[in-house]
Amino acid sequence: MIDIRIFTAEPGTIELVIYARLRVNAFSIHRTSFEEELRSLQQFVSDQSLGVLLVAKDDSEPIGTCLMVESEFEPNHDVAPWLTGLFIVPEHRNEGAGSILVRAIEDQARQRGFSRLNLYTSEATGFYARLGWSIADRTNWRGVDAALMVREL
């Protein structure tokens, strides 16, 4: 059994380098370079007033990440805030880290006074539904059929 702990990402840490590389490889829809992604993440975590990047670790090894952001890239829906970028390294999937990260982002949204959280997904509607999320709309986002899902907090 693994011991999953959640941390808030800080500027200049190795987790940002790891996450930038994972994000570029996992989310090709963003069409960005590693350098651009790392620069963007460094800027994002430098001011957490509008969002947060959380890192899941097993011991000291980063195994996953998730963000809460004020706005999604070119959203088809004018709502805020967004859960985005949930990623668990393949060898640690189905161990609970994804659920723990989603719950931690939900807690971050509540602590900031939000009563609703949004996300887009093209493949994980069942995962989020099991966590209490519901489909609010279907859309085509950047050429990908996706569901807008919401979670009342």
N, C-alpha and C positions, 0 to 999 in steps of 0.2 A: 504494500500500500504506500502511495506517495503522500508527502506532506506538502500541500499546496498553500503558499502564502502569497498575498497580494501586496504590491508596492506601487507607490506613485512614482512615475518616471521623473528623473531629474536631469537638468541640462548637463552635458558633458559626460554622461555615463555610458558604459559599454552596452547597456540594454538598448539605448537608442540606436547604436550602430547595428546591433543584431536585429532589432525590429525593422529598421529601414531596409536592410537586406531582405528579410522575410517578406515585408510588405511589397517591395518591388517585384519579387519572384511570385508571390501568391496572388497579387491583385493587378494583373496585367492591364485591366480595364483603365487604370489610372494613367498609364503611358508616361511614366516618369523615370528618371535615372536614379541610381542609388544616391548620388551626390545631392540631387535636388530633394529627394525624399528625406535624407538626413538633415539637410539645412532646414527644411520645413518642420520636421519634428523638433529640432533644437529650438526653433522660434516658438513653436506651439507650447512646449513644456516650460519655456521661460516666463510665460504669463498664463497662469492657470485660472484666471478669473472667468474665462468663457468656456473652459473645458478641462479635460484631464486625460492623461494616458496612463493606464494601469498595466502593470506587468505581473504575470503569475510566475512564481518560481517554485521549483522542487529542490530543496536545499538551496544552493546558490545558483542553480542553472535556470535561466529564463526559458519557460516552456510555452508562454502564450502572452498575448496582449489584447487590449481593447481600448477604444477611445469613446469619450463623450465629447461631442463638438456642437457648436452653436448652429452651424449650417452644414449640410451635406454638399458635396461637389455638385453643382448644377442640379439641384433637386427639382423634381416635377411637382413637388408639394411645398407650399410655403408654411412650414411648421418648424418648431424647434423645441428642445434640443434633439440631437441624434446620437444613437449608439452606432458606432461604425468600426470597421477594421478588426473585428474579432478574429483572431488567428491563434490556433494551437499547433505546435510542431507535430508532424504526423505521428511520431513515436509515442506521444503523450495524449493522443485523442482517446475519447471514451473513458477517461479517468476522472472526470468531473471538473477539470479546470475551466472549460467553457462556461458551464453553469455558474461556477463561482465568480468568474469575471463579469458575466452578465448581471448577476445579483449585486456585485460591487459597483458597477456603473449605475444601476438603478438607485443604489444608496447615495451615490454622488449626486444624482439628479434630485433626489428628495432633499438632501442637505442644502442644495442650492435653491430650494423653494419651488421646484417644478412638480407638477401633478401628472404629467404625461411625458413619455419618451417615445421616440420614433426610430425606425430603421428600414432600410431596404434589404431584401434578400432575394436571391434567385433560386437557391437550392436548400435553404435551411428552415423553411416554414414549419416543419414538424418539430424541429428542435426548439424553436422559439415558442410555438404553441404549447409545448409541454411545460414551459416556464411561465405561462400565463399571458403571452402576447396574442393579439388577434390581428387578422388581416383587415385593413381598413380600405384598401384599394389595390388594384393591379395596374401596372404601368409598364412602359418600355423605357428603361433608363440606359442611355448610351448604347442603344441597340440590343439590350438584354432585357428579356421579359422578367419582371421582378414584382414582388409584393411589397407594398407599404404596410408595415406592421406597427402596431402601437401597443403600449403598455400603460395602463392607468396606474398611477403610483399612489 
